[in-house]
Amino acid sequence: MREKKLLIAVIALCALIIIGWIYVGVIAPYISCRRAERAIEAVKLPEDTQVFLKTRAEQSEVNWEHVRGEKVVFCENGTEYVRLFVEENNDPEKLKYIRVWSMDTPDDMSIYAYDRMGSNPVDKETQKKMLFDGMDKYVKILYQYPY
């Protein structure tokens, strides 16, 4: 009887360890990435902006563990106009982890990095369009949350 209880306790402990491992390795990063996407989508942008590259988020370990999300929009008025609009028309608490950058800002951790585009024909066309229109008109809405 005692051996049976011990066996059940060991199986329960193993199940808890496996559930914890699945949560930490799969579920928690998924939830964090969805939170990043929702935070980016909740940012009020000027009406004359157009989504150029859709919202994406990923867990990263570059330099430190963090969740990073990005969306690229096109705006004729440029990055500074979008930055000022975002700061004036959004709750500061919502902008805690949000940054507004020009697409040509150097960034080695970027999801949408201009320098890394060009690996396939679609990306090469995107690069050409961005250069033709002017890089300052492409604005990156960035969410970065450290663990």
N, C-alpha and C positions, 0 to 999 in steps of 0.2 A: 504494500500500500504506500509506504513512504517513498519507494523508488518511482512509483507511478506519479506521485505528486511532484517529485523532483524533475522528472521527465517533462511534465506539463509546464512547470516553471521555466525550464530551459527553453522549451519550444516558444513559450510566450515572450521570453526575453529576446530570443532570436527574431521573432516576428516584430517586436518593437524596434529593434536595431535596424531591421530591413525597412520598416515603414519610415523611420527617421532618416535613413540614408536616401530613400526615394524623395522624401520631402525636401531635404537640403539640396540634393543634387538635381532635381527635376522640377518640382512644384514651386519652390521658392523663387528660383530664377524666372520661371514663367510668369508668376504673379508680379514680380518686380518689373519685368519688361512690359507687361500690359499696363502697369501703373505709369511707366514712363511714356508710353504711347498716349494714354488718356491725358496726361499732363500737357503734352505737346498739342494735342488736338483741342484742349480747352483754352489755349491762348487765343485771345481776340487779335486778329490781324486786320490791317487796312483792307477796305473793300476792293482796292485795285490790285491786290496780290492774287497770284495764281499758283496753285500747287505745282511744282515742277518735278520733284522727286518725293514719293509718298513717305509717310512716317514709318521709320524702322527703329527697333530697339534691340539691344543685345547685352548680355553680361560679358564683361571684359576683365582681364587681369593684366592689361598693359599698364605698367607703372604701379598700379594698386588695384584692388578688387572694387569694381563699381558697375553700375548699370548706366548705359549710355543710350540715348535715343536722339534721332535726328529727323528733320524734315527740311526740304529745300523748297523755297517759294521764289517766284519771280515777281519783282516789283520795279516798275519804271523809275520810281523815285529814289531807289537805292537803299542801302543797308541802314544808314543813319536815320532816314525817315521811318523805316520799319521799327528800328530800335526805340526811337522816341515814342511812336504810337503805342508800342507794346507796353512800355513803362507807364505811360499816362492812362491807358485804358484797361489795365488788368490789376487785380488785387496783388499787392506786393508779396503776400503770403504764397500765392500761386506761382509767383516768379522766383521763389527761393532757389530752385535748382535749374532754372531756365536761363539760357544765354542767347543773345542774338548776334550772330557773326556773319561777316561777309564770306562768301564761298571761297575766296582766295586767301583767307587767313590761314597761315601754316598751322597744321595740327596733325601730329603723328598718330593720334588715336581715332581719327575720324572714320565714321561708317561711310559717308559720302565724301571721299577725298578726291579732289580734282586730279591730283597727281597719279592716283591709282586707277583712274578711269582710262579707258583705251584698250582694255584687255580683250574686248570683243567689238564687232562693228557697231552695235547699238551704242555702247559707251563712247566710241570715237565720234559718232554723230552728236552725242550729247556734249562732248568736249568742244566740238566745232561750233555748235549753237551758242554755248556759253561764251566763247571767245568773241564770236560775231556780235552778240548782244551787249557784251560788256560784263565782266565778272562782278562788278559792284552792284549789279541789278539782281544777282542771285544771292539770296539771304538764307542762311542756315539757322533754323530754330533748334537749339540744342538743349537736351535735358541730361544732366549728369548727377548721379547720386552715389556717394561713396558708401560702401558697406560699413 
